[in-house]
Amino acid sequence: MALEFENEIEIIEVMESYLISARPREEIRSQLDIGYKVDGQNVIIFEIRPSWTNPKEKAEYYVAKAAFVKKENTWKIFWLMSDLKWHNYKPLPRVKSLKEFVDVVKEDKLGCFWG
């Protein structure tokens, strides 16, 4: 199920604001950048870098995921571990808004998202 129209506006506002503050300097964006995408009920933040196997190609490396739980009107937070599976972010598994999710990713208290 896709997110509802009201959520789409919130997502665009919150995530575009996040990108403005988090993206690296323009002169290095060909080597490192940050993006996001909406996949069903999920918002995924990722790094954009040259591929490890072919540096001429760009690849997306996932950083964090927020999954909207409509029934509870909350966002579940996940991080991608070295096993390449999404795991609950145990210090704060749920937040009430996408803005709170972005704040958790920015702070990265335990180094789960950005290392």
C-alpha positions, 0 to 999 in steps of 0.5 A: 500500500502506498503512502497517502497524499498527506504523508507524501507532502510531509515526506517531501518537506521533511526529507528535502529539508534534511538533504539541504542540511546533510548533503556534502559540499557540491564539489565532492558530490560526484564521489559522495552524496546522500539521497532518499526514496519512498518505497511503499510505506518506507522512507529510505536514506542512502549514500550515493557513491561509486560502486565498489566493483565498478567505480565508473558506476554509481551505487546506492548504499542504504543507511536508514529506513523508516516504516510507517505504521498507519494503525499506530500512526508511528514510524518504525526505525531500522538500520542496515547491519553488516549482514545486509538485513534491516534491524530495529534501532533498539535505542528508539524503535518508534517515533511519532513523526518523520522529523523525529526519525531524521533527527535520530539519524542525524544524531546517530548516537550509537554510530549505527547509521553513519558508522 
